[in-house]
Amino acid sequence: MTRIPEKDRDMMEKAIYLPMVLIVLNRDLAVIGQSPFKLKKPYLDFIEETMKDVQQELAEVKRYMKQNQLKVIQTNRDDAFTMYLFIYKGYEENHNYFNPRIRNKVQELMAYYFSKKHQSHN
């Protein structure tokens, strides 16, 4: 059983997922930059704007974590699981995440940011 309140745990999980979203978007940016698309600029702009939104939210998460004495440290990784140490106001908890769950959550967040961008342009 975790001592960490749901809101704080959600923030700590965002500190795991949001950097991964940025890594994926950065790789996609490079791929599109090298691709034979005729009109690359709209794709590149879309991804860059999305990255700015993710970076802004990540900055807010980091600020919240610092103010509330929260830390997340990756301690172990194998083919199936990644383990993180959650430090909550001096208490330490180990949390194990199934790697496909992490990938699905990152994919879900990307879809969220893309739909948010799409809606803001309409």
Backbone as a printed PyTorch tensor [residue, N CA C, xyz], in Angstrom:
tensor([[[  0.8430,  -1.1870,   0.0000],
         [  0.0000,   0.0000,   0.0000],
         [  0.8880,   1.2500,   0.0000]],

        [[  0.5510,   2.1770,  -0.8180],
         [  1.3520,   3.3860,  -0.9490],
         [  0.8980,   4.4640,   0.0350]],

        [[  1.8620,   5.2440,   0.5220],
         [  1.5500,   6.3900,   1.3950],
         [  1.3310,   7.6450,   0.5640]],

        [[  1.6600,   7.5780,  -0.7020],
         [  1.6520,   8.7610,  -1.5500],
         [  0.2280,   9.0610,  -2.0250]],

        [[ -0.2620,  10.2640,  -1.7610],
         [ -1.6070,  10.6360,  -2.2390],
         [ -1.6720,  10.5740,  -3.7660]],

        [[ -2.8600,  10.3270,  -4.2870],
         [ -3.0480,  10.1340,  -5.7270],
         [ -2.5350,  11.3130,  -6.5500]],

        [[ -2.8180,  12.5420,  -6.1200],
         [ -2.3780,  13.7220,  -6.8800],
         [ -0.8590,  13.7620,  -6.9930]],

        [[ -0.1730,  13.4780,  -5.8910],
         [  1.2870,  13.4980,  -5.9070],
         [  1.8480,  12.3450,  -6.7370]],

        [[  1.2320,  11.1860,  -6.6350],
         [  1.6780,  10.0390,  -7.4350],
         [  1.4830,  10.3230,  -8.9310]],

        [[  0.3720,  10.9680,  -9.2790],
         [  0.1380,  11.3360, -10.6790],
         [  1.2370,  12.2760, -11.1840]],

        [[  1.6180,  13.2310, -10.3550],
         [  2.6960,  14.1550, -10.7310],
         [  4.0130,  13.3970, -10.9130]],

        [[  4.2800,  12.4680, -10.0150],
         [  5.5140,  11.6950, -10.0990],
         [  5.5280,  10.8340, -11.3700]],

        [[  4.3860,  10.3030, -11.7200],
         [  4.3030,   9.5160, -12.9500],
         [  4.4790,  10.4090, -14.1780]],

        [[  3.9520,  11.6220, -14.1300],
         [  4.1710,  12.5480, -15.2420],
         [  5.6560,  12.8430, -15.3990]],

        [[  6.3800,  12.8700, -14.2830],
         [  7.8250,  13.0970, -14.3380],
         [  8.5430,  11.9320, -15.0200]],

        [[  7.8870,  10.7870, -15.0930],
         [  8.4260,   9.6330, -15.8260],
         [  8.0280,   9.7250, -17.2940]],

        [[  6.7370,   9.9610, -17.5390],
         [  6.2000,   9.8690, -18.8970],
         [  6.5330,  11.0570, -19.8000]],

        [[  6.4560,  12.2720, -19.2840],
         [  6.6430,  13.4520, -20.1400],
         [  8.0250,  13.5180, -20.7940]],

        [[  9.1090,  13.2000, -20.0720],
         [ 10.4060,  13.1790, -20.7690],
         [ 10.4510,  12.1430, -21.8970]],

        [[  9.7370,  11.0330, -21.7080],
         [  9.6840,  10.0100, -22.7610],
         [  8.9090,  10.5270, -23.9770]],

        [[  7.8470,  11.2740, -23.7330],
         [  7.0930,  11.8760, -24.8380],
         [  8.0250,  12.7890, -25.6340]],

        [[  8.8230,  13.5770, -24.9310],
         [  9.7570,  14.4810, -25.6100],
         [ 10.8020,  13.7170, -26.4240]],

        [[ 11.2800,  12.5990, -25.8930],
         [ 12.2570,  11.7800, -26.6240],
         [ 11.6490,  11.2660, -27.9260]],

        [[ 10.4300,  10.7540, -27.8480],
         [  9.7540,  10.2290, -29.0390],
         [  9.5310,  11.3460, -30.0610]],

        [[  9.0470,  12.4890, -29.5990],
         [  8.7970,  13.6070, -30.5160],
         [ 10.0900,  14.1080, -31.1530]],

        [[ 11.1630,  14.1350, -30.3830],
         [ 12.4600,  14.5440, -30.9150],
         [ 12.9360,  13.5970, -32.0160]],

        [[ 12.7590,  12.3120, -31.7880],
         [ 13.1320,  11.3210, -32.8060],
         [ 12.2680,  11.4800, -34.0540]],

        [[ 10.9860,  11.7000, -33.8470],
         [ 10.0820,  11.8990, -34.9810],
         [ 10.4630,  13.1430, -35.7750]],

        [[ 10.8600,  14.1810, -35.0710],
         [ 11.3070,  15.4190, -35.7100],
         [ 12.5020,  15.1410, -36.6230]],

        [[ 13.4380,  14.3500, -36.1300],
         [ 14.6240,  13.9980, -36.9200],
         [ 14.2410,  13.1650, -38.1420]],

        [[ 13.3400,  12.2190, -37.9500],
         [ 12.9120,  11.3560, -39.0630],
         [ 12.2160,  12.1830, -40.1420]],

        [[ 11.3240,  13.0690, -39.7210],
         [ 10.6090,  13.9060, -40.6880],
         [ 11.5930,  14.8420, -41.3890]],

        [[ 12.5640,  15.3500, -40.6430],
         [ 13.5700,  16.2270, -41.2260],
         [ 14.3690,  15.5470, -42.3230]],

        [[ 14.5800,  14.2470, -42.1990],
         [ 15.3540,  13.4790, -43.1790],
         [ 14.4770,  12.8330, -44.2580]],

        [[ 13.1770,  12.9190, -44.0920],
         [ 12.2580,  12.2180, -44.9910],
         [ 12.0720,  12.9700, -46.3120]],

        [[ 11.5680,  12.2650, -47.3130],
         [ 11.3580,  12.9030, -48.6190],
         [ 10.0040,  13.6160, -48.7510]],

        [[  9.3960,  14.0230, -47.6200],
         [  8.1480,  14.7780, -47.7140],
         [  8.3540,  16.0050, -48.5860]],

        [[  7.3540,  16.3210, -49.3520],
         [  7.4300,  17.5230, -50.1840],
         [  7.2760,  18.7840, -49.3250]],

        [[  6.3440,  18.7260, -48.3850],
         [  6.0780,  19.8690, -47.5100],
         [  6.3140,  19.4540, -46.0500]],

        [[  7.5130,  19.5770, -45.5810],
         [  7.8740,  19.1530, -44.2280],
         [  7.4440,  20.1530, -43.1570]],

        [[  7.4610,  21.4240, -43.5000],
         [  7.2840,  22.4770, -42.5020],
         [  6.0350,  22.3100, -41.6260]],

        [[  4.8710,  22.0100, -42.1880],
         [  3.6950,  21.8540, -41.3080],
         [  3.8760,  20.7400, -40.2670]],

        [[  4.5030,  19.6400, -40.6630],
         [  4.7400,  18.5330, -39.7320],
         [  5.7340,  18.9500, -38.6540]],

        [[  6.8160,  19.5790, -39.0910],
         [  7.8400,  20.0150, -38.1510],
         [  7.2860,  21.0480, -37.1740]],

        [[  6.5230,  21.9990, -37.6850],
         [  5.9160,  23.0240, -36.8210],
         [  4.9730,  22.3970, -35.8010]],

        [[  4.1610,  21.4610, -36.2670],
         [  3.1900,  20.7940, -35.3950],
         [  3.9130,  20.0740, -34.2470]],

        [[  4.9480,  19.3370, -34.5830],
         [  5.6850,  18.5930, -33.5590],
         [  6.4020,  19.5600, -32.6160]],

        [[  7.0070,  20.6010, -33.1600],
         [  7.7090,  21.5670, -32.3090],
         [  6.7560,  22.2830, -31.3550]],

        [[  5.5760,  22.6510, -31.8340],
         [  4.5790,  23.2870, -30.9600],
         [  4.1210,  22.3190, -29.8670]],

        [[  3.9420,  21.0720, -30.2480],
         [  3.5430,  20.0560, -29.2750],
         [  4.6320,  19.8810, -28.2260]],

        [[  5.8810,  19.8720, -28.6660],
         [  7.0080,  19.7370, -27.7300],
         [  7.0420,  20.9040, -26.7400]],

        [[  6.7210,  22.0940, -27.2130],
         [  6.6940,  23.2590, -26.3150],
         [  5.6400,  23.0670, -25.2260]],

        [[  4.4740,  22.5550, -25.6050],
         [  3.4140,  22.2940, -24.6220],
         [  3.8660,  21.2630, -23.5850]],

        [[  4.4980,  20.1920, -24.0690],
         [  4.9650,  19.1310, -23.1680],
         [  6.0440,  19.6860, -22.2400]],

        [[  6.9670,  20.4720, -22.7910],
         [  8.0370,  21.0570, -21.9750],
         [  7.4750,  21.9860, -20.9080]],

        [[  6.4490,  22.7350, -21.2760],
         [  5.8120,  23.6450, -20.3180],
         [  5.1780,  22.8490, -19.1770]],

        [[  4.4670,  21.7840, -19.5170],
         [  3.8440,  20.9710, -18.4700],
         [  4.8980,  20.2820, -17.6150]],

        [[  5.9710,  19.8120, -18.2390],
         [  7.0460,  19.1700, -17.4850],
         [  7.6840,  20.1540, -16.5080]],

        [[  7.8450,  21.3960, -16.9150],
         [  8.3980,  22.4220, -16.0110],
         [  7.4720,  22.6190, -14.8100]],

        [[  6.1660,  22.6200, -15.0460],
         [  5.1980,  22.7490, -13.9470],
         [  5.2770,  21.5500, -13.0030]],

        [[  5.4210,  20.3590, -13.5810],
         [  5.5410,  19.1360, -12.7700],
         [  6.7900,  19.2110, -11.9000]],

        [[  7.9020,  19.6140, -12.4930],
         [  9.1590,  19.7090, -11.7300],
         [  9.0540,  20.7340, -10.6100]],

        [[  8.4140,  21.8610, -10.9060],
         [  8.2250,  22.9000,  -9.8950],
         [  7.3760,  22.3500,  -8.7340]],

        [[  6.2790,  21.6690,  -9.0620],
         [  5.4040,  21.0810,  -8.0480],
         [  6.1730,  20.0630,  -7.2000]],

        [[  6.9510,  19.2230,  -7.8820],
         [  7.6890,  18.1900,  -7.1580],
         [  8.7080,  18.8050,  -6.2000]],

        [[  9.3730,  19.8470,  -6.6450],
         [ 10.3640,  20.5040,  -5.7880],
         [  9.6850,  21.1290,  -4.5670]],

        [[  8.5700,  21.8140,  -4.7930],
         [  7.8470,  22.4610,  -3.6930],
         [  7.3130,  21.4530,  -2.6840]],

        [[  6.9980,  20.2400,  -3.1550],
         [  6.3670,  19.2380,  -2.2940],
         [  7.3010,  18.0960,  -1.9010]],

        [[  8.5910,  18.2940,  -2.0980],
         [  9.6190,  17.3080,  -1.7070],
         [  9.3620,  15.9310,  -2.3070]],

        [[  9.1750,  15.9090,  -3.6310],
         [  8.9410,  14.6490,  -4.3370],
         [ 10.1080,  14.4010,  -5.2930]],

        [[ 10.5170,  13.1310,  -5.3960],
         [ 11.5670,  12.7660,  -6.3480],
         [ 11.2400,  11.4170,  -6.9590]],

        [[ 11.6970,  11.2340,  -8.1950],
         [ 11.5570,   9.9560,  -8.8830],
         [ 12.9300,   9.5950,  -9.4530]],

        [[ 13.3950,   8.3920,  -9.1390],
         [ 14.6880,   7.9380,  -9.6350],
         [ 14.5120,   6.5500, -10.2350]],

        [[ 14.9570,   6.3930, -11.4900],
         [ 14.9200,   5.0610, -12.0970],
         [ 16.0420,   4.2410, -11.4690]],

        [[ 15.6840,   3.0630, -10.9350],
         [ 16.6880,   2.2540, -10.2420],
         [ 17.0730,   0.9930, -10.9980]],

        [[ 16.1790,   0.4910, -11.8270],
         [ 16.4770,  -0.7610, -12.5250],
         [ 15.6060,  -0.8810, -13.7630]],

        [[ 16.1150,  -1.5810, -14.7730],
         [ 15.3450,  -1.7990, -15.9940],
         [ 15.7710,  -3.1330, -16.5940]],

        [[ 14.7790,  -3.8810, -17.0610],
         [ 15.0670,  -5.0840, -17.8470],
         [ 14.1070,  -5.1100, -19.0240]],

        [[ 14.0120,  -6.2370, -19.7020],
         [ 13.1660,  -6.3070, -20.8970],
         [ 11.6860,  -6.0820, -20.5970]],

        [[ 11.2480,  -6.4530, -19.4090],
         [  9.8240,  -6.4160, -19.1070],
         [  9.4150,  -5.2820, -18.1620]],

        [[ 10.2800,  -4.9130, -17.2250],
         [  9.9010,  -3.9610, -16.1890],
         [ 10.9490,  -2.8700, -15.9900]],

        [[ 10.4750,  -1.7270, -15.5170],
         [ 11.3500,  -0.6450, -15.0820],
         [ 10.9440,  -0.2980, -13.6590]],

        [[ 11.9510,  -0.2410, -12.7660],
         [ 11.6700,   0.0630, -11.3710],
         [ 12.1060,   1.5020, -11.0740]],

        [[ 11.2500,   2.2000, -10.3380],
         [ 11.5240,   3.5680,  -9.9270],
         [ 11.4460,   3.6600,  -8.4160]],

        [[ 12.3020,   4.5090,  -7.8540],
         [ 12.2370,   4.8360,  -6.4450],
         [ 11.4910,   6.1660,  -6.3400]],

        [[ 10.3620,   6.1500,  -5.6460],
         [  9.5930,   7.3690,  -5.3990],
         [  9.9620,   7.8400,  -4.0000]],

        [[ 10.4160,   9.0820,  -3.8950],
         [ 10.7240,   9.6600,  -2.5930],
         [  9.6660,  10.7240,  -2.3220]],

        [[  8.8930,  10.4820,  -1.2690],
         [  7.7750,  11.3610,  -0.9130],
         [  8.0010,  11.8980,   0.4950]],

        [[  8.4310,  13.1490,   0.5690],
         [  8.6490,  13.8130,   1.8670],
         [  9.4770,  12.9460,   2.8090]],

        [[ 10.5450,  12.3530,   2.2650],
         [ 11.4540,  11.5440,   3.0760],
         [ 11.1510,  10.0530,   3.0690]],

        [[  9.9340,   9.6720,   2.7050],
         [  9.5970,   8.2480,   2.6220],
         [  9.9970,   7.7080,   1.2580]],

        [[ 10.4920,   6.4780,   1.2210],
         [ 10.8890,   5.8630,  -0.0380],
         [  9.9910,   4.6750,  -0.3530]],

        [[  9.5720,   4.6100,  -1.6060],
         [  8.7690,   3.4840,  -2.0880],
         [  9.3050,   3.0480,  -3.4400]],

        [[  9.3860,   1.7440,  -3.6540],
         [  9.7510,   1.2190,  -4.9700],
         [  8.4840,   0.9350,  -5.7570]],

        [[  8.4790,   1.3510,  -7.0110],
         [  7.3410,   1.1110,  -7.8950],
         [  7.8600,   0.4460,  -9.1640]],

        [[  7.2420,  -0.6590,  -9.5130],
         [  7.6240,  -1.4240, -10.6880],
         [  6.6060,  -1.1700, -11.7950]],

        [[  7.0760,  -0.8050, -12.9840],
         [  6.1860,  -0.5290, -14.1100],
         [  6.4820,  -1.4970, -15.2460]],

        [[  5.4310,  -2.0830, -15.7710],
         [  5.5210,  -2.9730, -16.9160],
         [  5.8350,  -2.1120, -18.1380]],

        [[  6.9150,  -2.4140, -18.8560],
         [  7.3550,  -1.5670, -19.9670],
         [  6.2780,  -1.3210, -21.0300]],

        [[  5.4980,  -2.3420, -21.4220],
         [  4.4120,  -2.0430, -22.3720],
         [  3.3860,  -1.0490, -21.8090]],

        [[  3.1820,  -1.0400, -20.5050],
         [  2.2710,  -0.0640, -19.8890],
         [  2.8520,   1.3390, -20.0360]],

        [[  4.1540,   1.4610, -19.8490],
         [  4.8120,   2.7650, -20.0170],
         [  4.6450,   3.2390, -21.4560]],

        [[  4.9250,   2.3460, -22.4040],
         [  4.8050,   2.7050, -23.8220],
         [  3.3760,   3.1360, -24.1530]],

        [[  2.3840,   2.4010, -23.6530],
         [  0.9820,   2.7410, -23.9170],
         [  0.6120,   4.0910, -23.3130]],

        [[  1.1250,   4.3860, -22.1310],
         [  0.8280,   5.6620, -21.4850],
         [  1.4650,   6.8170, -22.2610]],

        [[  2.6870,   6.6160, -22.7480],
         [  3.3510,   7.6450, -23.5470],
         [  2.5690,   7.8800, -24.8370]],

        [[  2.1090,   6.8020, -25.4480],
         [  1.3040,   6.8990, -26.6740],
         [  0.0030,   7.6540, -26.4020]],

        [[ -0.6210,   7.3520, -25.2770],
         [ -1.8620,   8.0200, -24.8680],
         [ -1.6260,   9.5220, -24.6680]],

        [[ -0.5220,   9.8690, -24.0170],
         [ -0.1990,  11.2810, -23.8020],
         [  0.0670,  12.0010, -25.1210]],

        [[  0.7490,  11.3310, -26.0430],
         [  0.9970,  11.9310, -27.3550],
         [ -0.3290,  12.2080, -28.0640]],

        [[ -1.2320,  11.2510, -28.0190],
         [ -2.5470,  11.4320, -28.6460],
         [ -3.2790,  12.6100, -27.9970]],

        [[ -3.1700,  12.7230, -26.6790],
         [ -3.8020,  13.8290, -25.9520],
         [ -3.2360,  15.1650, -26.4310]],

        [[ -1.9230,  15.2870, -26.4790],
         [ -1.3070,  16.5500, -26.9020],
         [ -1.6110,  16.8670, -28.3610]],

        [[ -1.6270,  15.8380, -29.2120],
         [ -1.9440,  16.0710, -30.6240],
         [ -3.3790,  16.5530, -30.7790]],

        [[ -4.3140,  15.9310, -30.0600],
         [ -5.7160,  16.3500, -30.1860],
         [ -5.8970,  17.7520, -29.6010]],

        [[ -5.1650,  18.0620, -28.5480],
         [ -5.2170,  19.3890, -27.9420],
         [ -4.7160,  20.4350, -28.9510]],

        [[ -3.6330,  20.1140, -29.6460],
         [ -3.0860,  21.0130, -30.6680],
         [ -4.0900,  21.1780, -31.8070]],

        [[ -4.6650,  20.0690, -32.2230],
         [ -5.6280,  20.0930, -33.3370],
         [ -6.8270,  20.9770, -32.9720]],

        [[ -7.3270,  20.8310, -31.7410],
         [ -8.4720,  21.6200, -31.3080],
         [ -8.1400,  23.0930, -31.1980]],

        [[ -6.9150,  23.4160, -30.7980],
         [ -6.5420,  24.8280, -30.6540],
         [ -6.3820,  25.5100, -32.0020]],

        [[ -6.1630,  24.7300, -33.0690],
         [ -6.0430,  25.3130, -34.4130],
         [ -7.3970,  25.4790, -35.0890]],

        [[ -8.4250,  24.8370, -34.5620],
         [ -9.7690,  24.9400, -35.1650],
         [-10.5800,  26.0510, -34.5620]]])
